[in-house]
């Protein structure tokens, strides 16, 4: 009786199929997997590992299949690598017999799809260096590697399934894009200008300014007040007053040019005398007939007959203004009368531009000017005010709004607006701001920002184009970001 018990125990050790069929068998705890590595290589995912079965004592009738599987982060997708098959001694013979006798059904995993089939020699040191590849899919990012075990055997042998979670695989690459604010451009001398129009009335063929003629007094008072507002401001210094005279098309082009010059000269002399300004600071020029103004004003004349004919005459006689005017005169009398009364008078005018320099302001002065005359602040002064309040404050937002209003084409302002959108996750708005400004395409750092905004929006080809151009213009950040973008697109 004792001899029988000993024999039964020995058989149970060396042939697990002798154990109770109610229990599943697993050899996975006795298999060591070392040096496992999963990496993307081009269009494939490669798995390498060493499978050590030295501690495994497999039943002679058993086949063990180890199936490496990549499982998606959400568990909804998976892909299998070719399995490793380990045969017990008897099972191996069945395999070879099946190979010879084609009519015999092949044992599980012996149909040519396995990475390798090992004959386990119990008690011996034995391992296999596994290397296999499967097609890459984006769902594999942030997935995990799992080893699944299937145990198969004879009809009366135990079978079993088990699994082992190995480690996370293919972490999605999070790019570290580099962006930097652009410093506001310096303005050593703050030059400003104001342009206004004086619609003085002159008697026919005259250039003499008569203050009491029609509404000339009101027009001259406006000129006077405009100049005095600049001259009397201690923060400002007039550097020049530029007067341009314009005429309407009736009479010859040469005559009208000379007349517009005489009338501009008259206003120049009046300003110098009345405002006690050095005559050398006041400049005048006669432009003559204003045909551009003529054309642009035509559409504003209500129900003007012959409008298309007038435009066609002007278009067909470009550069021949006297001839065009003669053709227009030959139109219907009512048409020409309306031109004389409604279109031509506004064309006769004197425009004057006051140019002046602005002093530099202290922080306290700049804060006050932000409320009173933000147009007199340099961009650096506006930024100085903004920084004094600190980001997130109402004062900061007010200053930056002024910067955007008065310096819309500044690279610093455009860059800050784009950075604010990017920081807020609104990449589409950042791309819109940058892509619609011509300033962007001449500035490496703005192009770099546009590239990052497009990359974050998934527009990778456009992003690569922007970053490549920015890198070519010398942006080190763009060189770095292009490398980061390549790492992102490699996972697509």
C-alpha positions in Angstrom: 0.0 0.0 0.0 2.8 2.4 0.9 4.6 1.6 -2.4 1.5 2.4 -4.4 1.1 5.8 -2.6 4.7 6.8 -3.4 4.4 5.9 -7.1 1.2 8.0 -7.3 2.8 11.0 -5.8 5.8 10.8 -8.2 3.4 10.6 -11.2 1.5 13.6 -9.9 4.7 15.7 -9.8 5.9 14.7 -13.3 2.5 14.6 -15.0 0.1 17.2 -13.8 -2.5 15.6 -16.1 -2.9 13.0 -13.4 -4.3 15.6 -11.0 -7.9 16.3 -10.6 -9.5 17.3 -13.9 -11.7 19.7 -11.9 -8.7 22.0 -11.4 -7.1 24.1 -14.2 -3.4 23.9 -14.6 -1.0 26.8 -15.1 2.7 26.8 -15.7 3.0 30.6 -16.0 4.3 31.1 -12.4 7.3 28.8 -13.2 8.3 30.7 -16.4 10.6 33.8 -16.1 10.3 36.6 -18.6 13.3 38.9 -18.6 14.4 42.0 -20.4 11.0 42.5 -22.1 10.9 45.6 -24.3 8.2 47.0 -26.6 9.1 49.7 -29.1 7.8 51.3 -32.3 10.0 50.8 -35.4 8.6 52.5 -38.5 5.2 50.9 -39.3 5.7 48.0 -36.8 5.8 47.4 -33.1 8.6 45.2 -32.0 8.7 43.0 -28.9 11.9 41.4 -27.5 12.3 39.4 -24.4 14.0 36.3 -22.9 11.7 33.5 -21.9 13.5 31.3 -19.3 11.8 27.9 -18.7 14.6 26.4 -16.5 12.2 26.1 -13.5 9.4 24.7 -15.5 8.5 21.0 -15.1 5.9 20.4 -17.8 3.6 17.4 -18.0 4.7 15.2 -20.9 1.2 15.3 -22.5 0.9 19.2 -22.3 1.4 22.0 -24.7 1.9 25.4 -23.3 1.3 28.5 -25.5 2.5 31.8 -24.3 0.8 34.6 -26.3 2.1 38.2 -25.9 -0.8 40.6 -26.4 -0.9 44.4 -26.6 -4.1 45.7 -25.0 -5.4 49.2 -25.6 -5.8 51.6 -22.7 -9.5 51.2 -22.6 -9.4 47.5 -23.2 -11.5 47.7 -26.4 -8.7 46.7 -28.8 -5.9 44.2 -28.7 -3.3 42.6 -31.0 -1.4 39.4 -30.6 2.2 38.6 -31.3 3.2 35.2 -32.5 3.1 32.7 -29.5 5.9 30.7 -28.0 4.9 27.0 -27.8 6.4 24.7 -25.2 5.7 21.0 -25.7 6.1 18.2 -23.1 8.0 15.1 -24.4 5.0 13.0 -25.4 3.1 16.0 -26.8 6.2 16.7 -29.0 6.0 13.3 -30.4 2.3 13.9 -31.3 3.4 17.0 -33.1 6.0 15.2 -35.2 3.6 12.4 -36.0 1.1 14.9 -37.1 3.7 16.5 -39.4 4.3 13.1 -41.1 0.6 12.0 -41.2 -1.2 14.8 -42.9 -4.5 13.3 -42.1 -3.9 13.7 -38.4 -5.1 16.9 -36.9 -2.3 19.2 -35.7 -2.0 19.9 -32.0 -3.0 23.5 -30.9 -0.6 26.2 -32.1 1.4 23.8 -34.3 0.0 25.2 -37.6 3.1 27.3 -38.4 2.0 30.5 -36.7 4.1 30.2 -33.6 7.4 32.2 -33.2 9.0 29.0 -31.9 8.1 25.5 -30.7 10.3 24.3 -27.8 10.7 20.7 -26.5 10.9 21.1 -22.8 13.6 18.9 -21.2 12.6 19.0 -17.6 15.4 19.7 -15.2 17.6 21.4 -17.8 18.5 25.1 -18.2 16.6 26.3 -21.1 15.6 29.8 -22.5 14.6 31.4 -25.7 15.4 35.0 -26.9 12.1 36.1 -28.4 11.8 38.8 -31.1 8.7 39.5 -33.2 6.9 42.4 -34.8 3.3 43.3 -35.6 1.8 46.2 -37.5 1.5 49.4 -35.5 -1.9 51.1 -34.7 -2.4 54.3 -32.9 -4.8 52.8 -30.4 -1.7 51.0 -28.9 -0.4 54.2 -27.4 -0.6 54.1 -23.6 -1.6 50.4 -23.8 -0.1 47.5 -21.9 1.6 44.2 -22.6 0.0 41.1 -21.4 1.2 37.5 -21.5 -1.6 35.0 -21.9 -1.1 31.3 -21.3 -3.1 28.4 -22.8 -2.4 24.8 -21.6 -3.6 22.0 -23.9 -3.2 18.2 -23.5 -4.7 14.8 -24.1 -8.4 14.1 -23.7 -8.1 13.2 -20.0 -5.5 15.8 -19.2 -6.0 19.1 -17.5 -6.1 22.3 -19.5 -5.9 25.9 -18.3 -5.7 29.6 -19.1 -3.9 32.2 -17.2 -2.5 35.7 -17.9 0.2 38.0 -16.6 0.1 41.8 -16.9 3.6 42.9 -17.8 3.9 46.7 -18.0 2.5 49.8 -19.8 3.7 50.1 -23.4 4.2 52.8 -26.1 3.5 55.9 -23.9 2.0 58.6 -26.1 4.6 61.3 -26.6 3.8 64.6 -25.0 5.7 67.3 -26.9 7.6 70.0 -25.0 7.1 72.9 -27.4 9.1 76.0 -26.7 7.5 79.4 -27.0 8.8 82.8 -25.9 7.3 86.2 -25.6 8.8 88.9 -28.0 10.2 92.0 -26.4 8.4 95.2 -27.5 10.3 97.3 -30.0 12.1 100.3 -28.7 11.0 103.8 -29.8 13.8 106.2 -28.9 12.0 109.1 -30.4 8.2 109.0 -30.2 6.9 110.6 -33.4 3.2 111.1 -33.8 1.0 112.9 -36.4 -2.5 114.1 -36.8 -4.1 114.6 -40.2 -7.1 116.9 -40.8 -8.9 118.6 -43.6 -9.7 122.3 -44.1 -12.4 123.0 -46.6 -11.7 126.6 -47.2 -13.8 128.5 -49.7 -12.1 130.6 -52.3 -13.5 132.9 -54.9 -13.2 131.6 -58.5 -9.5 131.6 -59.7 -8.4 133.0 -56.3 -6.1 131.7 -53.7 -6.6 134.5 -51.2 -7.9 133.3 -47.8 -10.9 135.4 -46.7 -11.9 134.6 -43.1 -15.3 136.2 -43.5 -16.2 134.4 -46.7 -18.8 131.7 -46.2 -17.8 129.4 -43.3 -14.1 130.0 -43.5 -14.0 131.4 -40.0 -15.1 128.0 -38.6 -12.6 126.2 -40.8 -9.8 128.4 -39.8 -10.7 128.1 -36.1 -10.5 124.3 -36.4 -7.0 124.6 -37.9 -6.0 127.1 -35.2 -7.3 124.9 -32.4 -5.7 121.8 -33.8 -2.2 123.4 -33.9 -2.5 125.1 -30.5 -3.6 121.8 -28.9 -0.2 120.4 -29.9 1.9 123.5 -29.5 0.7 124.3 -26.0 1.1 120.7 -24.7 4.4 120.6 -22.7 4.7 116.9 -23.5 4.7 117.6 -27.3 7.0 119.3 -29.7 5.9 120.2 -33.2 8.5 119.0 -35.8 6.6 119.9 -38.9 3.2 120.9 -40.5 2.6 119.6 -44.0 -0.2 121.1 -46.2 -1.4 119.4 -49.4 -3.8 121.1 -51.8 -6.3 119.3 -54.0 -8.5 120.4 -56.8 -11.6 119.2 -58.7 -11.3 118.2 -62.4 -12.9 121.2 -64.2 -10.4 123.4 -66.0 -7.0 122.0 -67.2 -4.8 119.7 -65.2 -1.9 122.1 -65.3 -4.1 125.1 -64.2 -5.5 123.1 -61.3 -2.2 121.9 -60.1 -0.8 125.4 -60.0 -4.0 126.7 -58.2 -3.8 123.9 -55.6 -0.2 124.9 -54.9 -1.1 128.6 -54.5 -3.9 127.8 -52.1 -1.6 125.4 -50.1 1.0 128.2 -49.9 -1.7 130.6 -48.7 -2.6 128.4 -45.8 1.1 127.8 -45.0 1.6 131.6 -44.7 -1.6 132.1 -42.7 -0.5 129.3 -40.2 3.0 130.8 -39.7 1.7 134.3 -39.2 -1.4 133.5 -37.1 0.1 130.8 -34.9 3.6 132.3 -34.5 5.2 129.2 -35.9 8.6 129.3 -37.7 7.8 129.2 -41.4 10.6 126.6 -42.0 8.4 124.1 -40.1 5.5 124.5 -42.4 5.5 122.9 -45.8 3.1 123.0 -48.7 2.5 121.0 -51.8 -0.2 121.2 -54.6 -1.4 117.8 -55.8 -3.8 119.2 -58.4 -6.9 117.2 -59.5 -8.0 114.4 -57.2 -9.2 111.7 -59.6 -9.0 108.9 -57.0 -11.3 110.9 -54.8 -13.5 111.6 -57.7 -13.9 107.9 -58.5 -14.4 106.8 -54.9 -17.1 109.4 -54.3 -19.2 108.5 -57.3 -20.9 105.6 -55.6 -22.0 107.9 -52.8 -24.1 110.1 -55.1 -27.7 108.9 -54.9 -29.4 107.9 -58.2 -26.8 109.5 -60.4 -27.6 108.8 -64.1 -24.8 107.9 -66.4 -22.7 106.5 -63.5 -21.4 103.6 -65.6 -20.6 105.9 -68.5 -18.5 108.2 -66.2 -16.6 105.3 -64.8 -15.9 103.9 -68.2 -14.6 107.3 -69.5 -12.2 107.6 -66.6 -11.0 104.0 -67.0 -10.4 104.2 -70.7 -8.6 107.5 -70.4 -6.2 106.9 -67.5 -3.4 109.4 -67.6 -5.3 111.7 -70.0 -7.2 113.6 -67.4 -8.0 116.7 -69.5 -9.5 114.5 -72.3 -11.5 112.5 -69.7 -12.9 115.7 -68.2 -13.9 117.0 -71.7 -15.7 113.7 -72.4 -17.5 114.0 -69.1 -18.6 117.5 -69.9 -20.3 116.3 -73.1 -22.6 114.0 -71.1 -26.1 115.1 -70.4 -26.3 118.6 -68.9 -28.1 117.4 -65.8 -25.5 114.8 -65.1 -22.6 117.3 -65.3 -24.6 119.8 -63.2 -24.9 117.2 -60.4 -21.2 116.5 -60.7 -20.4 120.2 -60.3 -22.7 120.6 -57.3 -22.4 117.3 -55.5 -19.1 115.6 -56.4 -16.6 118.3 -57.3 -16.8 120.6 -54.2 -15.6 118.1 -51.6 -12.6 117.4 -53.9 -11.4 121.0 -53.4 -9.7 120.9 -50.1 -6.5 121.5 -48.1 -5.2 118.6 -46.0 -2.8 119.4 -43.2 -0.7 117.0 -41.2 0.8 118.0 -37.8 3.9 116.0 -36.9 5.4 116.1 -33.4 7.6 114.3 -30.9 6.3 113.1 -27.6 8.4 113.1 -24.4 9.1 109.9 -22.5 6.9 109.3 -19.5 7.6 107.9 -16.0 5.6 105.0 -14.8 3.1 107.3 -12.9 2.8 109.6 -15.9 2.3 106.6 -18.2 -0.5 105.3 -16.0 -2.2 108.6 -16.2 -1.7 108.9 -20.0 -3.2 105.4 -20.4 -6.5 107.0 -19.3 -6.1 110.3 -21.1 -4.0 109.8 -24.2 -2.9 106.2 -24.7 -1.9 107.1 -28.3 1.0 109.1 -26.9 2.6 106.1 -25.1 5.3 104.0 -26.7 4.7 100.3 -26.7 7.5 99.9 -24.1 5.6 102.4 -21.8 2.4 100.5 -22.2 4.1 97.2 -21.3 5.7 99.0 -18.4 2.3 100.0 -17.1 0.9 96.5 -17.7 3.7 94.8 -15.8 3.3 97.2 -12.9 -0.2 96.0 -12.4 0.6 92.3 -12.9 -1.0 89.6 -15.1 -4.6 88.9 -14.3 -5.5 92.4 -13.0 -7.9 94.8 -14.7 -5.0 97.3 -15.1 -3.0 94.7 -16.9 -5.9 93.8 -19.3 -6.6 97.5 -19.9 -3.0 98.2 -20.8 -2.7 95.2 -23.1 -6.0 96.2 -24.8 -4.4 99.6 -25.5 -1.3 97.9 -26.9 -3.5 95.8 -29.3 -5.5 98.9 -30.4 -2.5 101.3 -31.0 0.1 98.7 -32.1 -1.8 96.0 -33.8 1.1 95.2 -36.2 3.7 94.9 -33.5 5.3 91.5 -33.3 5.4 91.8 -29.5 1.6 92.5 -29.3 0.7 89.9 -31.8 2.9 87.3 -30.1 1.4 88.1 -26.7 -2.2 87.7 -28.0 -1.3 84.4 -29.6 0.5 83.2 -26.5 -2.6 84.1 -24.4 -4.8 82.0 -26.7 -2.4 79.1 -26.7 -2.1 79.2 -22.9 -5.9 79.1 -22.8 -6.0 76.1 -25.1 -7.6 78.0 -28.0 -5.1 76.9 -30.6 -7.5 77.8 -33.5 -7.7 81.4 -32.3 -4.0 81.6 -32.0 -3.5 80.3 -35.5 -6.2 82.7 -36.8 -4.4 85.7 -35.2 -1.1 84.8 -36.6 -2.0 83.5 -40.0 -4.0 86.6 -40.9 -1.2 89.0 -40.2 1.6 89.7 -42.8 3.9 90.5 -39.8 4.0 86.8 -38.9 5.7 85.7 -42.1 8.6 88.0 -41.6 9.3 87.1 -37.9 10.8 83.8 -37.0 9.3 83.6 -33.5 5.8 84.4 -34.7 6.2 81.7 -37.3 7.3 79.4 -34.5 4.2 80.2 -32.6 2.0 79.6 -35.6 3.7 76.2 -36.1 3.0 75.2 -32.5 -0.6 76.4 -32.7 -1.2 74.3 -35.9 0.6 71.3 -34.4 -1.7 71.5 -31.3 -4.7 71.6 -33.7 -3.6 68.5 -35.5 -2.6 70.3 -38.7 0.8 68.6 -38.7 1.9 69.3 -42.3 1.2 73.0 -42.0 2.9 73.0 -38.6 6.0 71.4 -40.1 6.1 74.0 -42.9 5.9 76.9 -40.4 8.5 75.5 -38.1 10.8 74.6 -41.0 10.7 78.2 -42.2 11.2 79.6 -38.7 14.2 77.3 -38.2 15.6 78.5 -41.5 15.2 82.1 -40.2 17.4 81.3 -37.2 14.8 80.4 -34.5 16.4 77.8 -32.1 13.0 77.2 -30.6 11.7 76.2 -34.0 14.5 73.7 -34.5 13.6 72.1 -31.1 9.9 72.2 -31.8 10.3 70.6 -35.3 12.1 67.7 -33.6 9.3 67.5 -31.1 6.7 67.5 -33.9 8.5 64.7 -35.6 8.2 62.6 -32.5 4.5 63.2 -32.4 3.9 62.4 -36.0 5.9 59.3 -35.7 3.1 57.9 -33.5 0.3 58.7 -35.9 
